[in-house]
Amino acid sequence: MKLTWLNYSKFLAATLLLAVLTTSARAAEPTALELIKEGNRYVGEDSKDKVTQIRSEKSVGGLVPNVWFVVFYDADARMKATEVKFGGGKKLDVVRPFRLFERAKGENAMDRTKLKIDSDEALKIAQKENMLEKIKLTNSKLTLEKSDDGFPVWKVLFWAEKARDPSRTVDIGQVVINAEDGKVMERDLHINRID
């Protein structure tokens, strides 16, 4: 094939497009379940995959949180937990937190094979609630942990714009989703707070 200016331009355009797509794919925030694998790098062998909780901070600038805490059961730690903090997919800190009222237990570790719904899916499921259709959601906070019944659940807490003052936001409640099958378990939404 003869190299012409047209062929060279097409090659250059294809290369540029590939570079843009690769960069945007890397820029996407990792999901909570993806962070378990990353967190395993920072805990002892006995703690790998023994996750008792994953929680985010309140999201900033949109609904997808970018600061996450992955809590592993750690039999060697004083309060039986090691917490790995991530920001933008990068490890920020590893601590053995002191929780006066909450002590991690080995039986609270979730079975990773049963975790079918990731944080991005849980957020989408919660947003589909009929009560939220006409509301401008601004922030979210997610927590994955075992329910009192022993199965893993996502608790998705939302904030929304105030109706009369869009520069202010208010906590409007949460949606609880089964992390095994994606079914909504509970709705505790308070839409009247946006007035």
N, C-alpha and C positions, 0 to 999 in steps of 0.2 A: 504494500500500500504506500502510495506516494504521500509524503508529508507536505501538506499544503497549509496555507494560512487558516483556512476554514477548519481543517482537521485539528490543527494546533489549538485553535480557539475552543473547539468542542472539548478537547482533552483538558484544557485549562479550566473550563467551566465545570466539567464533571469533577475534577480534583477539588476545586473550591467548594462545590456542593457537598462532597463527601466530608471535607474538613468541618464545615458548618454543622452537618448532621451529627458527626462524632462529638463535637464540642457541646452541642445542646443536649445530647444523650448523657454526657458526663455531668452536666450542670444540674440535672434533675436530682432532687433531694432523695436520699435513700429512704426506703420504708422502714418501719419499726422492726419487722421480721428480718430484714437484711442486716440490720444493726446487731442482731444476736450473733451472727457469724463473725462480724467485726469485733464485737465485745469479747468473744471467746479468746481472742489474742491477748487480752489483758487480765485474764483471771487464771487461777490454778487449774490443773488438769481435772481435779475432782469437781470443779464448779462449772465446767463447760456445758453449755446447753441447759443448765438448771436455772431457768429464768423464773423468778417469782413475780416480777412486775416489770412492765415497760410503761413509762409515762412521758408526756411531753410538757414543755412549758407552753404558756399561751402563745399562739402563733402571732407573728408580727407581719404586717403588710400583705395579708391574705389568709386563706384558711389552712394552708399546709404548714404545720409546725416544722421548725428546723433545729430545735434544741430538744434532745431526747435523753432520758435516763434509763439505762437497762440495768435492772437489779438481779443479781445472780445469788443463789443460795450458796453460802460459803461456810462449811462446818468449822473452819479454822478461825473465822472472824468472831470477835466478841459478841456482836449482835446477829451473827450468822448471815451476814449479807455483804456483798461487794457490789458497788454501784459504779457503772461506767457512764460518763457524761459525754454526749456527742453534740457537736454544733456543725451544721452543714455537712454532715457525714464524716467529720474528722473527730478523733478522740480529743476531748478537752481536759478530762480529769478522771482519775480512778480513786475512789475513797471507800473506806469501810465505815458507813454512816452509823452514828449513834442514835437509835430511835428508842426513846424511853418507853413508849406504849406499844410499839410494833416490833416484834421480834420475828425475823424470817424463820420459816420452818421448811425442812426438806420436802414434806408432803405438799407444800404450797407451790412447788416447782411445777410448771406447766409442761405437758407432753407436747413437744414441738410437732409431732406427726399429726396432732389434732388441730393445730392452728392453721386453718384453711383461709381465714379472712385476715388480710394484712391491713395496716393503718390506712392506706389510700382507699381501699375498698370500703372499709368501715365508714370513712368520711363521706364517700359517695352515697352509701346506703342511708346514712343519717340525714343527709341533705334532701333526700327524696320524700321525707315526711310531708304529708299534705299541709300541715300547719306552717311549714317553713317556705312554701312556694312563693309567696309574695313579700317575703321579708328579705331585707338586704343583710345577709350574714357577713360579718367582718372578721371574726377570729374564732379559733377553736382550740381545744385542749383535749388530748386523748390519753386514756389510761387503759392498759390491758392487764387484767389480773383474774384470779379465780373468783367466781361468785360464791355465795354461801352454800350453793348446791354442788359446788365442786367442779364446774366446767368454766372454761375461760370466756370472759366477756370484755368487749370494748365499751368504755364509757366515753361518749363523745359530747363534750360540753361546748355550747355555742354562745357567742356574743353577737349582737345585731345593732344596727344604727337606730338611734332614737328617732321616732317619727317627726317630732317637732324641732329637733336639733341634730341633724345628721353628723355633726362633728363629734358627737358623744356616742358611746356604745354602752350596752347593758347586757349582763348575763341573762340569757333567756331559758336556761335549763339544759337538760341532757337527754340523749337517746342511748339506751343500752342495747348492744348487739351481741348475739352469740358468735364467738370467734370460730366456732366449728362449722356452722352452716349459714351464717349471715342473717338469721332471722332476728327481727326486732323483738326484744324481750320486754322492754319498758320504755315509756315516753313520759318524761317529767318536764314538759315544756310550759313556759309562762310567757306567752306572747303579749299579754297585757302590759308587761314591763316596758315595751317600746313606746308607749304613749307618753 
